[in-house]
Amino acid sequence: MWQTVFAEFTAGPKSDPADLDRAETELGFPLPESYRSFCLDCGIGLASGSVRIAIPSPTESADLVTRSELIAHSIASVLETREGHRFEVEGDDPSVVERACFFGETEAGEFLFWDVVVGADQTERREYEIWVMAADLESVRFGGADLPDLMRRLQGPAVRGILGMGAEPLSSSFLGQVS
């Protein structure tokens, strides 16, 4: 599936099913199916020339659980210093931030997160909406219905609604990290 999302594709070090199961246990919810596929097929690397997705991994700097906790803690620490901070959430539902599980970031400092609402979507796939928090920690925009949707939207004109009006479409590439 990922070769249809990325025209240029080189896999990196991948998760194995035991790593995925461990992450689900530690996080306390099932991982999205499209994300599981990404971890097993793509692995650690740079997507679209800008996006790093954390995967369950023995490599702590790339590990989903470690990165998710680190990003959440870092954001909370910054927000403690901002009196009266309020997120500007597309669609005006700030509760998406309360359900956030961070799983990736861009080279420009945006953070990707799932809106973890456990249950199946209308097509009976297990997925969570993906949202993008701007580097300013104020704007929160809808990214995609699942990981392939997000990646495709970042490669086209929809990127402006995700990363901001000045953003240009990202490349259709996945370059795996050399281990």
N, C-alpha and C positions, 0 to 999 in steps of 0.2 A: 504494500500500500504506500509506503513512504517514498518509493521511487516515482510515484505519480504526483507527490507533493513537491519533491525536490528534483529539479532537472539534473543537478550535479549532486552526486551522493557518494560519500565514503563513510562507512560505519566506524564508530569508535568503540572503546571498551563497553561491553553491554552488561546489563543486569541479568541475573538468572532468576528463575521462578522463586527460589528460596529467599532471595533478596527482596523481591516484591512482597512475598508473604510476611516477611519480617517488618517491612515498612508499614503494611496494613495493620499489623498488630500494634506497632508502636504509635501510629497516628490515630488508631481507633475507628477507621472507616475504610470501606473498599476503595481501591484506586480506580480511576476511570479506565475503561477498556482501551480507549485510544492512547492514553498515556502508557498503559502496560505494553501495548504494541510498540510504542516509541522506544521504551526502555529495552525491549528484547531485540528490536531490529536496528535502531540507530545508535543508542548508547550515548556516551559522553562526547560532546563536541559543540560546534558553533552552528546554529541554524540561521539561515537567511542572512549570514554575515553579521548578525547582531545579537541573537538570542541564545542564552545558555539555559538549558533545562537541567535541573538537578534530577538524578536518578538514584534509586536504591543502590548503594555501592559501598564496598569496603574502603574506598578512597574518601576520607572524611570531607575533603574540600568539594567533592561532587555529590555527596550523599544527600538524598532528599530530606530525610528526617533532620539531619544536622543543619542543612541550609535553611529549611523551613523555620526551625526554631531560631536560628541566628538572625534571619531577616525580620521575623516578627518581633524579636527582642530589640533589635536595632531601631525599628520603626517606633516601637513603644517608648524607647528611651528618648528619641528626638521629640516625640509628641508631648512627653511630660514637660518639656521646656517651653511649649507653645500654649500660652494661656488662651482658652476659648477656641481651640482648634476645632474645625469642622471640615469633614470631607465634602467635596462637591462630587456627588455620585450621579452619573448618567442614569436617567430614569427616576432619580430622586428617592431611591430606597437605600438609605445608609446601612441597613442591616446586612447587606452583602459583605461589608468589611468585618462585621462581627463573626461571620462564618468563614472567614478567609483562611485558606491553607496555602502559603506561598510555595511555589515550586520552580520558579525561574526568574531571570532578570535579563535586561538588555544591556548592551555595552554603554548606553546613554544613562543608565540608572533607573529605568522603569522596572517595576516588580510585577510578575505574573502570579495570579492566585486563582484557586478554584473557589467558587461559592458552594461550600460543602452542604448540600441538601441531600441527605441519603434517600435513595429511591431510584426507580428507573424512569427515564424520560418517556415521551410519548411513543417512541419506536422500540421501547423495551430494552434499550442499551443502557448500560450503567455509565453515565457521564455527568459532569458538573459543568455549569457555565464557567467560562474563563473570563476574568476581569484583569485589567491592567491599571496599576497605581503609578501615577506619574512620579518622576524623580523629586518633584517638589513636595510630595506626600500630601497633596491636596486634591488633585483631580483623580477620579476613578472612572474608567471607561470600560464598556463592554468590549471584550476581545473576540470571543467566538463560542460556538455551541460545544465544541470539542477541540482537541489539539490540531487535527488536520484543518479544520475550519479556520482556526486562528492563523496558522501558518499561511494558508492560501490568502486570507484577507490581508495579512501583512505584505504580501507580494503584489498587491493591486491597489487601486485607488482608495479602498476602505482603510488603508493604513493611516490616512489623515484623521479619521474618526477614532483611531485607537491610540496613536502616538502623538497626535497633534497636527494642526493644519500645515505646518511647515515640513512634515515628514514626506519623504519620497518612498515609493514602493521598494521593499527589500528584495534581495536576490533570492533566486529559487535554488538554494544550495544547503547541503548539510555536510560539513567537514568534520569528521570524527577526530577526536584528540588522539595523537600518537602516544601510546603508553610506553 
